[in-house]
Each structure stands twice: as C-alpha cells, then as structure tokens.
Amino acid sequence: ADSDVADEAVRSTCDDASICKRFATSQGYWTDPYIQYFVRQMGERKAPEINRGYYARVQGMSHLLDAFLKRTQCDCQVVNLGAGLDTTFWRLKAENTLPKKYFEVDFPMIVARKIHHIKTKPPLSKPLIETHSADSLLLDGHNLDSDRYCIIGADLRDISSLEEKLRKFQIITELPTLFLSECVLVYMTPEQSSRLVHWVANTFHTAMFINYEQVNMADRFGQVMIENLQSRQCNLAGVDVCQSLDSQKERFLLTGWESVNALDMMAVYGLLPQEDISRIERLEFLDEKELLHQLLQHYSICWAVKDTLSLGINFT
Ligand code: SAM
C-alpha cells in the first residue's frame, strides 16, 4: 500500500507539469493551443523563474526532437516515455513533421484520463482522425492506436511487458527511433532506469535518447528541491544526490550507447535563440536573477546516440 501511495504521488506530477506549462503559455512564453484541453485550471500564479525554467525545458527538448525529425526526414519513430498529458503529437501534426508513428507510454490510469480528453474534445480528436486511413481506430479505455499515434498504458519498470505492448502496436526496431523522457527517470531506482536505457540500446538499431531531469542535488538548493518533492510523498527512488552531468552520461555509456552529451539548463538557456530569450525576458520582471541561475543549474538535458545507420544524429 505504501508503494501505491508513492505511485499515486508520482502520477499526480503529470498534472503539476501540465498546469505549469499551461500557466507559462498563458503568459506568452510559447504557444500551445492544445494544453487547455488537458488542464482546465490555470492554477495559482507561478514565479517568473519557474516560467523561464519551463520555457527552457520545453524549447530545449523541442529543439533536439525537431533536429532528429529533420535529420531522419520524419522516416522514424518517436517514443515519449512517461508522457503524461504532453501535447507534442498535436504540435508535430500542425507543423506537418509527424514521424511515421508517435508512441506514448504512461501508467494505465494516466493514459485512461488522456484518452478520455481526446475522445471528448474535437480539437484533440480531429487531428488524430485526419492522420488515420482505415476505419479501425482502436480507442478503448486503456489504449489508443491509430496509424500515426499510439498511447500505451504500461509501467516503465516492467520492461518485458513494455516491449510486448510496443511490439503489439507495431513498433519497428529497424527504424530510427527517438526516445524522450522528461522528468520521468527520477521516479525509478538507478537500476531500473539503467535497465530501461540498456534495453533501448540493445533493441533498436539506430536510436537517440533524450533525458531531462534534476542534477547536482547535493547542495543546499538541491536539498530544498528534494524536500519539496518528498513532502508530497513522491517516490523519488532515482534521486541520487551525487547525480552530476558526468553520472548522467555514465548511465548511457555503461549501457551500450555510442556517444552521449549532457548540458545543464543554464548552458541550454545560453544556447537557445537569443532573440526569443530577449522576448521572453521582457514578459515578466525578474528581480532575482540569481534564483533563476540556481534553478537552471539543477536541471539538465542529456542525449545519447546509437547511430548504426550513420545518419549523423549526434548533435554536439
Ligand atoms: N513528461 C511529461 C512532462 O514533462 O510534461 C510528464 C512529466 S511528470 C513529472 C512524470 C510522468 O512520468 C507522470 O505522468 C508519471 O505517471 C510518469 N511515470 C513515472 N514513473 C512511471 C512508470 N514507472 N511507468 C510509467 N509512467 C511513469
């Protein structure tokens, strides 16, 4: 029962992420016309550094995803692990850059909620129907499967059942495949997340894995972040206070990946298009620059590549 409470707390984190993203988009940080259909409430006002942090997270992840789609000319698959209520499928559809098939995995309970929103809201269901040719669209309470979009309910800690479900919904291990995990691996033990990334490297011929999560938690600021998460009874199995950029990289280098890069979000912030940074920095006045820098230094993007087909997907 303790682990049920912990898993329930982990599931609730997907609302937090979406509420924060919805708030930031309402302030003009970036555009997302679909998120309103997943989270009705905007929640209370978020501090400017939180909004800027989410901006860097969403832009950083999209930048690498878009680069992969471009390099593979969309002749690829994308698998979003622990996708929660993420809206990337609809963005790619609108931009006409959908991969061959876009997969999402999350706990069955989250997936059921997501599917309910999709079923009942035409702005969400219409793009999905438009990308589907046959009349046999599978849309039961727990799975959604169409030509280009598939949502699977599974526990990422149970790899054999994950693999079985992905295969059931026609994942092709020979096609270049991008795996995304955004604030997800932190909820698993280091052994569980290593097994997951190892399975990907072992199973897919040409793959990239992009992971966004906390780093450098050993200092005072990191301790406060951990206490915050723990106060909500979250199962933070993966929070290793010693997790540094190097240990992020090590997870991949020890599990069969060819090359890996990692940057903290302060570095990512500096690499994002600076005109857009100037634009968003004018949206809200930020008194305490130091707080933003601290926050950005405690998150990272790490990306690993196994490029058997020599596609040049190693963006350094
Ligand atoms: N990736 C989304 C985003 O960034 O907006 C959601 C992030 S939320 C912080 C973490 C998500 O990971 C939740 O939706 C949670 O249900 C999912 N998750 C965590 N552990 C999982 C597991 N073992 N199996 C499946 N999903 C998991």
Boltz pocket constraint, residues with backbone or C-beta under 6 A from the ligand:
constraints:
  - pocket:
      binder: B
      contacts: [[A, 10], [A, 11], [A, 12], [A, 13], [A, 14], [A, 17], [A, 18], [A, 81], [A, 82], [A, 83], [A, 84], [A, 85], [A, 86], [A, 105], [A, 106], [A, 107], [A, 110], [A, 154], [A, 155], [A, 156], [A, 157], [A, 181], [A, 182], [A, 183], [A, 184], [A, 187], [A, 188]]
      max_distance: 6.0
